[in-house]
Structures are given as C-alpha cells and as structure tokens.
Amino acid sequence: MNVKPMDLNETMQAIRACATQMDAQYGKTVFDEWVVLLLQEPQARVLGYVGPRHETFAQNFNRDLGGLRASLVNGKYQVGDFEFARHAAGTSFEAFMALGDGRYLICNNTQSSMDEIAKDPRWLSAQVPFAALSERVCAGSFAGAR
C-alpha cells in the first residue's frame, strides 16, 4: 500500500493530538513546546511551533539544543527515530524525533527536566502516544514545506 506523506498541517494535527494524549496519561503537561524544524544550512528554520515561547524560540535555539546537539548534528536517524536528553533542564530541549529529510520534531518542557518527568510512574503510559506518533510518522513520513 502506498501511503501519502503527511503535510505540515497533518503533522501539526498529529502532534497536537499526541500532546493531548500524553498529558492525559501523565496527568499534567509532559511537553509544553513542540516544534517542527528544518535543519539545513545556513541555519535551522521553524516550520511549525506550539508552545509558550513563539517570539523567543529561534533566538535561543542554539543554546537550547544543549545535550541533543551532537545527536542532531552527527546522528544518522531514520524517520520515526527519537532520542531523549535525560538531564536537560529549563528551556534546553528534552527530546527530538526524526521526521525525514532534515526535518525534526523538538519536544520540550520549559519547566521540568526529562529526568524529573521520567521519575513519575505515569511517564510509562505517557510514552505510548509518543511511540504511536513515531509509528505514524514512519508510516506516512512528513513531506512538509521546503
């Protein structure tokens, strides 16, 4: 079966649904910032953003990459692959997911670290919608804007 790639609108809808489901499973906000990025030279470009720092996200991007920088820059990730930064705190990014062709989803909690989030036993059930989003991305890879 040939699956049509998800466009940016469909991707953002899937992200919002995932966030809602994760928060319901966790009992509070897991990630308050969800960003679809295109990483290409000379600089990254925000394609979609949901979160509290719409105006300042781009100017803090390099600092906030923190522990995920090496993985994003040097990693060879397949569509749907993801990684977490266990000790990221504050506005430093907690996770990313490869969407394909230089496109990534950045997930962040601007108030808590991934380590703090993962200490709550509800984190296990909150991961289920995130894994489902990964599977959906794999099945209908993101086409997005160029």
Secondary structure as a PSIPRED ss2 file (coil, helix, strand):
# PSIPRED VFORMAT (PSIPRED V4.0)

   1 M C   1.000  0.000  0.000
   2 N C   1.000  0.000  0.000
   3 V C   1.000  0.000  0.000
   4 K C   1.000  0.000  0.000
   5 P C   1.000  0.000  0.000
   6 M E   0.000  0.000  1.000
   7 D C   1.000  0.000  0.000
   8 L H   0.000  1.000  0.000
   9 N H   0.000  1.000  0.000
  10 E H   0.000  1.000  0.000
  11 T H   0.000  1.000  0.000
  12 M H   0.000  1.000  0.000
  13 Q H   0.000  1.000  0.000
  14 A H   0.000  1.000  0.000
  15 I H   0.000  1.000  0.000
  16 R H   0.000  1.000  0.000
  17 A H   0.000  1.000  0.000
  18 C H   0.000  1.000  0.000
  19 A H   0.000  1.000  0.000
  20 T H   0.000  1.000  0.000
  21 Q H   0.000  1.000  0.000
  22 M H   0.000  1.000  0.000
  23 D H   0.000  1.000  0.000
  24 A H   0.000  1.000  0.000
  25 Q H   0.000  1.000  0.000
  26 Y H   0.000  1.000  0.000
  27 G C   1.000  0.000  0.000
  28 K C   1.000  0.000  0.000
  29 T C   1.000  0.000  0.000
  30 V C   1.000  0.000  0.000
  31 F C   1.000  0.000  0.000
  32 D C   1.000  0.000  0.000
  33 E E   0.000  0.000  1.000
  34 W E   0.000  0.000  1.000
  35 V E   0.000  0.000  1.000
  36 V E   0.000  0.000  1.000
  37 L E   0.000  0.000  1.000
  38 L E   0.000  0.000  1.000
  39 L C   1.000  0.000  0.000
  40 Q C   1.000  0.000  0.000
  41 E C   1.000  0.000  0.000
  42 P C   1.000  0.000  0.000
  43 Q C   1.000  0.000  0.000
  44 A C   1.000  0.000  0.000
  45 R E   0.000  0.000  1.000
  46 V E   0.000  0.000  1.000
  47 L E   0.000  0.000  1.000
  48 G E   0.000  0.000  1.000
  49 Y E   0.000  0.000  1.000
  50 V E   0.000  0.000  1.000
  51 G C   1.000  0.000  0.000
  52 P C   1.000  0.000  0.000
  53 R C   1.000  0.000  0.000
  54 H C   1.000  0.000  0.000
  55 E C   1.000  0.000  0.000
  56 T C   1.000  0.000  0.000
  57 F C   1.000  0.000  0.000
  58 A H   0.000  1.000  0.000
  59 Q H   0.000  1.000  0.000
  60 N H   0.000  1.000  0.000
  61 F H   0.000  1.000  0.000
  62 N H   0.000  1.000  0.000
  63 R H   0.000  1.000  0.000
  64 D H   0.000  1.000  0.000
  65 L H   0.000  1.000  0.000
  66 G H   0.000  1.000  0.000
  67 G H   0.000  1.000  0.000
  68 L H   0.000  1.000  0.000
  69 R H   0.000  1.000  0.000
  70 A H   0.000  1.000  0.000
  71 S H   0.000  1.000  0.000
  72 L H   0.000  1.000  0.000
  73 V H   0.000  1.000  0.000
  74 N H   0.000  1.000  0.000
  75 G C   1.000  0.000  0.000
  76 K C   1.000  0.000  0.000
  77 Y C   1.000  0.000  0.000
  78 Q C   1.000  0.000  0.000
  79 V C   1.000  0.000  0.000
  80 G C   1.000  0.000  0.000
  81 D C   1.000  0.000  0.000
  82 F E   0.000  0.000  1.000
  83 E E   0.000  0.000  1.000
  84 F E   0.000  0.000  1.000
  85 A C   1.000  0.000  0.000
  86 R C   1.000  0.000  0.000
  87 H C   1.000  0.000  0.000
  88 A C   1.000  0.000  0.000
  89 A C   1.000  0.000  0.000
  90 G C   1.000  0.000  0.000
  91 T C   1.000  0.000  0.000
  92 S C   1.000  0.000  0.000
  93 F C   1.000  0.000  0.000
  94 E C   1.000  0.000  0.000
  95 A E   0.000  0.000  1.000
  96 F E   0.000  0.000  1.000
  97 M E   0.000  0.000  1.000
  98 A E   0.000  0.000  1.000
  99 L E   0.000  0.000  1.000
 100 G E   0.000  0.000  1.000
 101 D C   1.000  0.000  0.000
 102 G C   1.000  0.000  0.000
 103 R E   0.000  0.000  1.000
 104 Y E   0.000  0.000  1.000
 105 L E   0.000  0.000  1.000
 106 I E   0.000  0.000  1.000
 107 C E   0.000  0.000  1.000
 108 N E   0.000  0.000  1.000
 109 N C   1.000  0.000  0.000
 110 T C   1.000  0.000  0.000
 111 Q C   1.000  0.000  0.000
 112 S C   1.000  0.000  0.000
 113 S C   1.000  0.000  0.000
 114 M H   0.000  1.000  0.000
 115 D H   0.000  1.000  0.000
 116 E H   0.000  1.000  0.000
 117 I H   0.000  1.000  0.000
 118 A H   0.000  1.000  0.000
 119 K H   0.000  1.000  0.000
 120 D C   1.000  0.000  0.000
 121 P C   1.000  0.000  0.000
 122 R C   1.000  0.000  0.000
 123 W H   0.000  1.000  0.000
 124 L H   0.000  1.000  0.000
 125 S H   0.000  1.000  0.000
 126 A H   0.000  1.000  0.000
 127 Q H   0.000  1.000  0.000
 128 V H   0.000  1.000  0.000
 129 P H   0.000  1.000  0.000
 130 F H   0.000  1.000  0.000
 131 A H   0.000  1.000  0.000
 132 A H   0.000  1.000  0.000
 133 L H   0.000  1.000  0.000
 134 S H   0.000  1.000  0.000
 135 E H   0.000  1.000  0.000
 136 R H   0.000  1.000  0.000
 137 V H   0.000  1.000  0.000
 138 C H   0.000  1.000  0.000
 139 A H   0.000  1.000  0.000
 140 G C   1.000  0.000  0.000
 141 S C   1.000  0.000  0.000
 142 F E   0.000  0.000  1.000
 143 A C   1.000  0.000  0.000
 144 G C   1.000  0.000  0.000
 145 A C   1.000  0.000  0.000
 146 R C   1.000  0.000  0.000
